[in-house]
């Protein structure tokens, strides 16, 4: 039952925030290079206000998010409830301009 609750919590977080980042640490204090990169990419796209979860502080989410997206690594970015990717994918999308377009068209 606990696994279902975790998946439901993740779903609510992902759908409740236009831009949601699961990361190690916080946007103000990332605790790994990949999470720091993810925050830098979002900031470079002009996204200052986004939801984030520090997976180091929540072991259930840390494990659960890997199953939610069927992706083993963190950070993970979601936009409008859709899994976008991890930091490498975010950087590639940023360099091609694709991420800015995705985030611009979705600005509230």
Wavefront OBJ file of the C-alpha trace (Angstrom):
o trace
v 0.000 0.000 0.000
v 2.846 2.420 0.809
v 4.135 2.210 -2.780
v 0.761 3.311 -4.141
v 0.694 6.250 -1.744
v 4.146 7.344 -2.913
v 3.142 7.093 -6.588
v 0.010 9.110 -5.846
v 2.082 11.767 -4.036
v 4.438 11.988 -7.025
v 1.508 12.262 -9.420
v 0.048 15.116 -7.381
v 3.408 16.907 -7.284
v 3.985 16.449 -11.018
v 0.495 17.572 -12.021
v 0.295 20.319 -9.393
v 3.384 22.166 -10.613
v 3.810 23.365 -14.177
v 7.567 22.751 -13.886
v 8.658 20.104 -11.372
v 12.228 19.017 -10.660
v 13.171 15.998 -8.570
v 16.734 16.627 -7.454
v 19.383 15.986 -4.845
v 19.359 19.030 -2.598
v 17.418 22.230 -3.238
v 17.488 24.802 -6.064
v 19.411 27.096 -3.680
v 21.759 24.312 -2.582
v 22.053 21.439 -5.069
v 23.921 18.461 -3.617
v 25.224 16.934 -6.834
v 26.591 18.281 -10.084
v 23.724 16.923 -12.163
v 21.130 18.622 -9.963
v 23.139 21.869 -10.102
v 23.185 21.624 -13.906
v 19.430 21.050 -14.023
v 18.806 24.174 -11.929
v 21.228 26.210 -14.070
v 19.449 25.116 -17.250
v 16.034 26.052 -15.861
v 17.383 29.430 -14.708
v 18.957 29.990 -18.127
v 15.525 29.391 -19.662
v 14.122 32.099 -17.401
v 12.255 29.691 -15.146
v 12.683 31.043 -11.631
v 9.597 29.598 -9.999
v 9.406 25.830 -10.190
v 8.474 23.014 -7.865
v 11.232 20.836 -6.543
v 11.612 17.864 -4.252
v 14.854 17.068 -2.451
v 14.955 13.288 -2.875
v 17.721 13.025 -0.259
v 15.195 14.190 2.358
v 12.474 11.778 1.195
v 13.662 8.190 0.582
v 10.197 7.034 -0.521
v 10.072 9.673 -3.259
v 13.711 8.954 -4.143
v 12.833 5.343 -4.941
v 9.315 6.044 -6.171
v 10.278 8.604 -8.800
v 12.529 6.031 -10.497
v 9.472 3.811 -11.003
v 7.140 6.689 -11.882
v 9.122 7.605 -15.001
v 10.749 4.199 -15.395
v 14.067 6.063 -15.311
v 16.805 5.134 -12.813
v 18.579 8.461 -12.327
v 17.903 11.813 -10.690
v 17.409 14.718 -11.349
v 14.212 14.353 -13.333
v 12.318 17.237 -14.940
v 8.577 17.276 -15.566
v 6.715 19.972 -17.485
v 2.909 19.975 -17.470
v 2.859 16.512 -15.933
v 5.081 15.019 -18.655
v 8.530 13.551 -18.034
v 10.994 15.663 -20.017
v 14.261 14.080 -18.996
v 17.360 14.180 -16.838
v 20.133 16.791 -16.752
v 21.954 15.528 -19.883
v 18.737 15.590 -21.894
v 17.858 19.007 -20.443
v 21.256 20.369 -21.526
v 20.889 18.943 -25.039
v 17.361 20.354 -25.335
v 18.604 23.716 -24.042
v 21.484 23.818 -26.530
v 19.094 23.069 -29.411
v 16.558 25.639 -28.175
v 13.916 22.941 -27.711
v 13.677 23.326 -23.930
v 13.181 27.094 -24.117
v 10.326 26.572 -26.601
v 8.720 23.964 -24.345
v 8.982 26.223 -21.308
v 7.992 29.435 -23.145
v 4.843 28.011 -24.650
v 3.851 26.791 -21.214
v 4.435 30.025 -19.275
v 1.367 31.017 -17.326
l 1 2 3 4 5 6 7 8 9 10 11 12 13 14 15 16 17 18 19 20 21 22 23 24 25 26 27 28 29 30 31 32 33 34 35 36 37 38 39 40 41 42 43 44 45 46 47 48 49 50 51 52 53 54 55 56 57 58 59 60 61 62 63 64 65 66 67 68 69 70 71 72 73 74 75 76 77 78 79 80 81 82 83 84 85 86 87 88 89 90 91 92 93 94 95 96 97 98 99 100 101 102 103 104 105 106 107 108
